[in-house]
């Protein structure tokens, strides 16, 4: 049985008695399910992680492109001062 008072203290939750009873029932059901897994007899060399996904790199290779120049980049800036982007001050 889960000590809900201790759980609420550790997680700093404030639960009504109804919420506490519902959460306790849900947690106990989950723990019972985990006990089913613990009861399985597995060989010592069973893999720790089995995934049906094919593991391959799906990212494209990095491609170095020539620099487009500061003037071209600043044309897309909402505001700029000379050769730099202009950003609003966030601190006085």
Protein Blocks (a to p, Z undefined) as FASTA:
>chain_A
ZZfklmmmmnopacdfklmmmmmmmmmmmmmmmmmmmmpccdfklcfbdcfbdcddfbdc
ddddddebjklmmmmpmbdehjaccdddfbZZ
